Amino acid sequence: NSNCNGGTTTSSSDTTKESGTKSSVSKIELRGGSVPTEGNVFLNGHPVCDDMWDQKDARVACRMLGYSSGVPTNSSQFGQVPSEFILDDVMCEGTETSLLDCGHSSRDNCEGNEGAGVICRGSSINSQIELRGGSSNSEGNVFVNGKPVCDDMWDKDDAEVACRMLGYSSGLPTTKSKFGSVPSDFILDDVMCDGTESSLLDCGYSATDNCAAGEGAGVICKGRPMTPPPSPIQTKGPEHNHDDKHDH
């Protein structure tokens, strides 16, 4: 099982720090599944142990990946995993935004046949899409749930779907981080939409990537928005992303 993550996997040297700030750089991926929505769960390149792994934990893991819900699997259902686990005894309430925000142990007593996994369901109906770096609201690098999209295989069909998510009627793709360098923790790679989907998360894609900061996918959206004229916050996502602004 080769690791094709290249240099993008976040360093795990500080993974024993159970702080909320760590969740902002955690890289989650599913490995071993026959489709992108299932697999053994890996955080920052390391597996999660299945001790106490349940429905609430699976829900948080799947939401990190942009899905609305999920079913837990255990006993390394999607294939043997390495024995250096990042988390054990995960105890989520189901409301957290990251597995690293849940109660857990960073020491484990687990072996390669005790990998936790998920089967995720439903693209997130509230997946937040925003454009960053553009000179207007209708253009920019694409971010989904706060993370960039890699430009491998990014084309007009993908751009159409992204722009429709934002309320525009059509769009053109941009590549190579046209609107500025992006973080290297990508949420999607190898996106393959046929142009009819309602969300990028409904398209074929890879949840693992081999991309760097200069490979951000972007769009230039066209056509009048299908909603009332957008305010400047049209592409920013829910207000809770900017609590410190006190807009309301």
C-alpha positions as CSV (number, residue, x, y, z in Angstrom):
1,N,0.0,0.0,0.0
2,S,2.0,3.0,-1.2
3,N,1.5,6.4,0.3
4,C,0.7,8.7,-2.5
5,N,0.2,11.8,-0.3
6,G,3.5,13.2,-1.4
7,G,4.6,16.0,0.9
8,T,1.1,17.2,1.8
9,T,0.6,15.1,4.9
10,T,0.6,17.3,8.0
11,S,3.5,16.6,10.4
12,S,2.3,14.3,13.2
13,S,5.1,15.4,15.6
14,D,2.6,17.2,17.8
15,T,-0.4,14.9,17.5
16,T,-0.4,14.2,21.2
17,K,-1.5,17.7,21.9
18,E,-5.2,17.5,22.4
19,S,-5.9,21.1,21.6
20,G,-8.7,22.6,19.6
21,T,-6.3,24.5,17.4
22,K,-4.9,21.2,16.1
23,S,-8.2,20.5,14.4
24,S,-7.7,23.3,12.0
25,V,-4.7,21.5,10.4
26,S,-6.0,18.0,10.7
27,K,-6.1,16.1,7.4
28,I,-8.7,13.4,7.3
29,E,-8.9,10.7,4.6
30,L,-10.5,7.3,4.0
31,R,-8.4,4.5,2.7
32,G,-9.2,1.0,1.3
33,G,-12.9,1.6,0.3
34,S,-14.2,0.8,-3.1
35,V,-15.8,4.3,-3.4
36,P,-14.6,7.7,-1.9
37,T,-17.4,7.6,0.7
38,E,-16.1,4.7,2.7
39,G,-12.8,3.4,4.1
40,N,-10.7,3.1,7.2
41,V,-10.2,6.6,8.8
42,F,-6.8,8.2,8.8
43,L,-5.9,11.5,10.4
44,N,-2.7,13.2,9.4
45,G,-1.6,9.9,7.8
46,H,-2.2,7.7,10.8
47,P,-5.1,5.3,11.5
48,V,-7.7,5.6,14.3
49,C,-8.3,2.7,16.7
50,D,-11.8,1.2,16.8
51,D,-12.0,1.0,20.6
52,M,-15.3,2.7,21.6
53,W,-15.8,3.8,17.9
54,D,-19.6,4.4,17.4
55,Q,-22.2,6.2,15.4
56,K,-21.5,9.6,16.9
57,D,-17.8,9.3,16.1
58,A,-18.6,8.3,12.5
59,R,-20.9,11.2,12.1
60,V,-18.1,13.7,13.1
61,A,-15.6,11.9,10.8
62,C,-18.0,12.1,7.8
63,R,-18.9,15.7,8.5
64,M,-15.2,16.5,8.4
65,L,-15.2,15.0,4.9
66,G,-18.3,17.0,3.8
67,Y,-21.0,14.4,4.2
68,S,-24.1,14.7,6.3
69,S,-24.0,11.4,8.2
70,G,-22.2,8.1,8.4
71,V,-22.1,4.5,9.8
72,P,-19.2,3.2,11.8
73,T,-17.1,0.2,10.8
74,N,-14.5,-1.6,12.9
75,S,-11.9,-4.4,12.9
76,S,-10.1,-2.8,9.9
77,Q,-13.1,-3.6,7.6
78,F,-11.3,-1.9,4.7
79,G,-8.0,-3.6,5.1
80,Q,-5.1,-4.0,7.6
81,V,-3.8,-0.6,8.9
82,P,-0.4,0.4,10.3
83,S,-0.1,0.0,14.0
84,E,0.9,3.5,14.9
85,F,-2.5,5.0,15.8
86,I,-3.2,8.7,16.2
87,L,-6.3,8.3,18.3
88,D,-7.9,5.6,20.6
89,D,-11.0,5.5,22.7
90,V,-12.7,8.3,20.7
91,M,-15.8,9.6,22.4
92,C,-17.6,12.2,20.4
93,E,-21.0,13.7,21.3
94,G,-21.7,14.0,17.6
95,T,-21.7,17.8,17.5
96,E,-18.0,18.4,17.2
97,T,-16.4,19.8,14.0
98,S,-13.3,17.5,14.3
99,L,-12.4,14.1,15.8
100,L,-9.6,16.0,17.6
101,D,-12.2,18.0,19.5
102,C,-13.7,14.8,20.9
103,G,-12.6,13.0,24.0
104,H,-9.9,10.6,23.1
105,S,-6.7,8.9,24.2
106,S,-3.5,9.5,22.3
107,R,-2.0,6.3,23.6
108,D,-3.4,3.0,22.3
109,N,-3.3,-0.7,22.9
110,C,-4.4,-1.5,19.3
111,E,-3.1,-3.7,16.4
112,G,-3.4,-3.6,12.7
113,N,-6.7,-5.3,12.6
114,E,-8.4,-2.7,14.8
115,G,-8.8,0.2,12.4
116,A,-11.9,2.4,12.7
117,G,-13.7,3.2,9.5
118,V,-16.8,4.8,8.1
119,I,-19.4,4.5,5.4
120,C,-20.5,8.1,4.8
121,R,-23.9,9.1,3.4
122,G,-25.4,12.2,1.7
123,S,-23.5,15.2,0.6
124,S,-23.7,17.9,3.2
125,I,-26.7,20.1,2.4
126,N,-25.0,22.9,4.2
127,S,-21.5,22.4,2.7
128,Q,-20.1,25.9,2.7
129,I,-18.5,27.1,-0.5
130,E,-16.7,30.3,-0.8
131,L,-14.4,32.1,-3.3
132,R,-11.2,33.7,-2.0
133,G,-8.7,36.1,-3.5
134,G,-10.8,37.4,-6.4
135,S,-11.3,41.1,-7.2
136,S,-15.1,40.5,-7.2
137,N,-17.5,38.2,-5.4
138,S,-18.0,36.1,-8.6
139,E,-14.4,34.9,-8.9
140,G,-11.7,33.3,-6.7
141,N,-10.0,30.1,-5.6
142,V,-12.7,27.6,-4.5
143,F,-12.9,26.6,-0.8
144,V,-15.4,24.0,0.5
145,N,-15.9,23.8,4.3
146,G,-12.9,26.1,4.7
147,K,-10.5,24.0,2.7
148,P,-9.2,24.5,-0.9
149,V,-9.9,22.2,-3.9
150,C,-6.9,20.9,-5.9
151,D,-6.8,21.7,-9.6
152,D,-6.0,18.2,-10.9
153,M,-8.6,17.3,-13.5
154,W,-10.5,20.6,-12.7
155,D,-12.5,21.6,-15.8
156,K,-15.6,23.5,-17.1
157,D,-18.0,20.9,-15.8
158,D,-16.6,21.2,-12.3
159,A,-16.7,25.0,-12.5
160,E,-20.3,25.0,-13.6
161,V,-21.2,23.0,-10.4
162,A,-19.2,25.2,-8.1
163,C,-20.8,28.4,-9.6
164,R,-24.3,26.9,-9.3
165,M,-23.6,26.2,-5.7
166,L,-23.0,30.0,-5.3
167,G,-26.1,30.9,-7.2
168,Y,-24.7,31.7,-10.6
169,S,-25.8,30.2,-13.8
170,S,-22.4,29.1,-15.2
171,G,-18.7,29.5,-14.8
172,L,-15.2,29.1,-16.2
173,P,-12.4,27.1,-14.4
174,T,-9.1,28.5,-13.3
175,T,-6.0,26.5,-12.1
176,K,-2.6,27.0,-10.5
177,S,-4.0,29.1,-7.6
178,K,-4.7,31.9,-10.0
179,F,-6.2,34.0,-7.2
180,G,-3.3,33.5,-4.7
181,S,-1.5,30.7,-2.9
182,V,-3.8,28.3,-0.9
183,P,-3.2,26.2,2.2
184,S,-2.0,22.7,1.4
185,D,-4.7,20.8,3.3
186,F,-7.0,20.1,0.4
187,I,-10.6,18.8,0.8
188,L,-11.0,17.4,-2.7
189,D,-8.7,16.3,-5.6
190,D,-9.3,14.8,-9.0
191,V,-12.8,16.3,-9.1
192,M,-14.9,14.7,-11.9
193,C,-18.3,16.4,-12.3
194,D,-20.5,15.8,-15.3
195,G,-22.0,19.2,-14.8
196,T,-25.4,18.2,-13.6
197,E,-24.7,17.8,-9.9
198,S,-26.0,20.2,-7.2
199,S,-22.8,20.0,-5.2
200,L,-19.1,19.3,-5.8
201,L,-19.4,16.6,-3.1
202,D,-21.8,14.8,-5.3
203,C,-19.2,14.5,-8.0
204,G,-16.5,11.8,-8.3
205,Y,-13.4,12.9,-6.5
206,S,-10.5,11.7,-4.4
207,A,-10.3,12.6,-0.7
208,T,-6.5,12.1,-0.8
209,D,-4.3,14.5,-2.7
210,N,-0.8,15.0,-4.0
211,C,-1.1,18.8,-4.3
212,A,0.8,21.8,-3.2
213,A,-0.2,25.4,-2.5
214,G,0.2,26.5,-6.1
215,E,-2.4,24.0,-7.3
216,G,-5.7,25.6,-6.1
217,A,-8.8,25.3,-8.3
218,G,-10.8,28.4,-8.9
219,V,-13.7,29.8,-10.9
220,I,-14.9,32.9,-12.7
221,C,-18.7,32.7,-12.3
222,K,-21.0,34.1,-15.0
223,G,-24.7,34.9,-15.3
224,R,-27.0,36.6,-13.0
225,P,-27.3,34.9,-9.7
226,M,-30.5,32.8,-9.4
227,T,-31.1,34.4,-6.0
228,P,-31.6,38.1,-5.2
229,P,-28.6,40.3,-5.9
230,P,-25.8,39.0,-3.6
231,S,-24.5,41.1,-0.8
232,P,-20.7,41.0,-0.2
233,I,-21.1,38.1,2.2
234,Q,-22.8,35.9,-0.4
235,T,-19.6,33.8,-0.8
236,K,-18.4,33.9,2.8
237,G,-20.5,31.1,4.4
238,P,-22.4,31.3,7.7
239,E,-21.7,34.2,10.0
240,H,-20.3,31.9,12.7
241,N,-17.1,31.6,10.7
242,H,-16.4,35.2,11.7
243,D,-17.7,35.4,15.3
244,D,-15.3,38.1,16.2
245,K,-16.9,40.5,13.6
246,H,-20.3,40.7,15.5
247,D,-22.0,41.5,12.2
248,H,-25.4,41.2,13.8
